[in-house]
Amino acid sequence: MRRRLVAAAALVLLAACSPAPEPPRAPAVEAPFVYVNNLDVITEWDPSRSYSNEIIAFQNVYETLTLWNPVTKKSTPRLATSWRASADGRTWTFTLRPGVTFHTGRQLDAAAVKASIERTIASKTGAYYIWDAVSSIRAEGPGTVTFTLKYSVPLDLVASAGYAAYIYDTKAAPDLGKWFGQGKDAGSGPYTVATWRKGEEEELTLKAYDKYWGGWNKPHYSTVKYRVVPDPDRAWQLLLRGEASFVERLNPRLYAKASATPGLRTAERPSFQTAMLLFNTASGPMKDVRVRRAIQRAVDYRGLIKDLRGAGSPASGVIPEGLMGHVPRRVPRQNLAATERLLRRAGYGPGGRPLRLRLTYGEGDTDWRLLATRLEATLKPLNVTVEARAMPWTAQWELGKKRGQDIFMMYWWPDYADGYSYFGNVFHHADPPVFNLTYLDDPALDALLETVPELTVTDKTAAQRAYEEATRRVLDRRAAAAVPWVVNYQRAYQGTIQGYVDNPAYSDVVFVYDLRPSG
């Protein structure tokens, strides 16, 4: 593998000796690519801080050094054309693609890569932790950047992350945070921001960046629109009328219709996206671990999988199959006798005190609504009232940061194709909370998790054991969460679209530049 990459680096050096050709302008494609989502698109404009839904747009605006390939399950070139690691894995050198410019017009070079990543590290928010192993970054001429690490990590994989790995123009404005907050971008990707209308249905529009290094000499979409449509029936009607190009999720009934409708295409594949019920371990009635265990056992796991009709698969542990840290043979089962017994011990249940639980989930998500409805019906005979509230994602997240609920429903997917973020971000203690919306404070768990990144490289067996112990602590000893299913992606899109590939490392992202509009 290393010999092949060295050969590729030599070819890049030869190419760098001659000026890069000016890419041809994008041909006019009048119809935009319209992506329909059920949640708000933008929660954070700063690429150093971005850590939520905006990934679906940002992966078309910003680029990373590498990209994870779902077929080979390895990193492939993006802004870096080749890379090499020292024998001890603590020095990594990346050769950059020549002729790349930012949307601001500035050249993308090694100094810009260094500045981007150092600014992201300094932000100390979002997924900045992915660079924790980095001791120093050196720009060795315009086309080469070298990372020195404190301990060995697969930096080519880290550099492909969906968050915190973006390379951007740090010289775009004196006050970069304020500049980003106005809905501006400083990326190098095929599309740049045209308009942003916060809170509106047609929230975001991107336009082709004419000087994109990949060129525009083939048919491409020149405009990308993101529409927020919480109602799946309305999303379906938009698709039928040709006003939507791609619907990220439909309920099982509508997905079955789409599969049988001429002129539409559907795609289904397993994902790395897990459904999580996060229990408030810090305050309210679920501070009692007996109540948390009772709710864990009340979930109708098998019934949900049946009713999802292919949109979900049974979860086993916290991390989905296909990633380091997955723990097989831990598929949960409903046990209502145990639920009633645990509630009685906590002073609730039939004949005990009434228990009221506040539950929040993402607006427009019919799968979450199904779970909330089932849980409400299951617990009502046990003197437990579930007050379920559907909310726009940003509002739900803000409420969660204030500990404003007992059960927080959300999806989680990895920062890059690795299992660490499922624990490091969701269950590692943090104050104030960001995504650790169980508010768990378990020093032994935190210490265990802090050994995992290095062990993933130096001792995979020990890393797997650490993940298994972390799984037991979170799900069994602390009962901080329930994981009812792993999402199976079920997409519906116009039949005129060619080249669509679902990459589970980049949740819900459509790489629009790779598509070929036809007909």
Sequence and secondary structure as in RCSB ss.txt:
>XXXX:A:sequence
MRRRLVAAAALVLLAACSPAPEPPRAPAVEAPFVYVNNLDVITEWDPSRSYSNEIIAFQNVYETLTLWNPVTKKS
TPRLATSWRASADGRTWTFTLRPGVTFHTGRQLDAAAVKASIERTIASKTGAYYIWDAVSSIRAEGPGTVTFTLK
YSVPLDLVASAGYAAYIYDTKAAPDLGKWFGQGKDAGSGPYTVATWRKGEEEELTLKAYDKYWGGWNKPHYSTVK
YRVVPDPDRAWQLLLRGEASFVERLNPRLYAKASATPGLRTAERPSFQTAMLLFNTASGPMKDVRVRRAIQRAVD
YRGLIKDLRGAGSPASGVIPEGLMGHVPRRVPRQNLAATERLLRRAGYGPGGRPLRLRLTYGEGDTDWRLLATRL
EATLKPLNVTVEARAMPWTAQWELGKKRGQDIFMMYWWPDYADGYSYFGNVFHHADPPVFNLTYLDDPALDALLE
TVPELTVTDKTAAQRAYEEATRRVLDRRAAAAVPWVVNYQRAYQGTIQGYVDNPAYSDVVFVYDLRPSG
>XXXX:A:secstr
 HHHHHHHHHHHHHHHTS            S EEEEESS S S   TTT  STTHHHHHHH B SEEEETTTTEE
EESSEEEEEE TTS EEEEEE TT B TTS B  HHHHHHHHHHHHHH  TTGGGGTTEEEEEE STTEEEEEES
S   HHHHTT SSS  B  TTS SSHHHHHHTT     SSEEEEEE TTSSEEEEEEE TT TT   S   SEEE
EEE   HHHHHHHHHTTS SEES   HHHHHHHHTSTTEEEEEEEEEEEEEEEE  SSSGGGSHHHHHHHHHHS 
HHHHHHHHTTSEE   SSS TTSTT  SS      HHHHHHHHHHTT STTS  EEEEEEEETT HHHHHHHHHH
HHHHGGGTEEEEEEEE HHHHHHHHHTT  SEEEEEE  SSSSSHHHHHTTTS  SS SS TT    HHHHHHHT
THHHHHHH HHHHHHHHHHHHIIIIIIS  EEEEEEEEEEEEEETTEE     TTSTT   GGG EE  
